[in-house]
Amino acid sequence: MSKVTSKRQVTIPKRIADEYGISEGDDIMWIAEGGAIKVLPHQQPEPAIDREERLQLFDQATKRQQRRDAGRIIATPPKDRGWTREELHERDGTR
């Protein structure tokens, strides 16, 4: 448990700071969520990946989606529903 000082400062327990890699001078984020406050270590932005790696990841994701789609059965609507799309638009009022 930590106490808040008169300057509204809080000490992070050593065990928690070590576990989350928080050290002196690091920024942390305070997030209010309902009746609780989240304290998160500030994460460094991930380094940007180059164009080739992005394309490779995109191709991998596309292949995964194609494998998923290959196993799906897509139902086709019946040809004669007894009504047409135009008839729906001609109806008076809303549902």
Phi, psi and omega in degrees: 000142179244154176250150177269130180279176179297338177267013180061036176262149181231140176263130177276127179303140185304317182301317181288319179299318179294318182297324183257008176068032179267127179230173183306132179091348179289150174271144173231154181253139176249122183235121177278127179226097181062237181268012182231163176237127177264137174244118183239137173295138178292126182263136177291141178298141180293141180298141180295141178265151184284170185301317182299317181292320176299317179296320179296316178296321178297315180298320179297316180295322179297317179295320177299316180294322178296322177295319178296314182296329182296331182272354182268145174255119181263118181284138176262141181292150178296149184287322182245105180266346184093359177207161178244163179299321180297321180298325178297320182287337181278342181299147182269138176086177179245166181276000000 
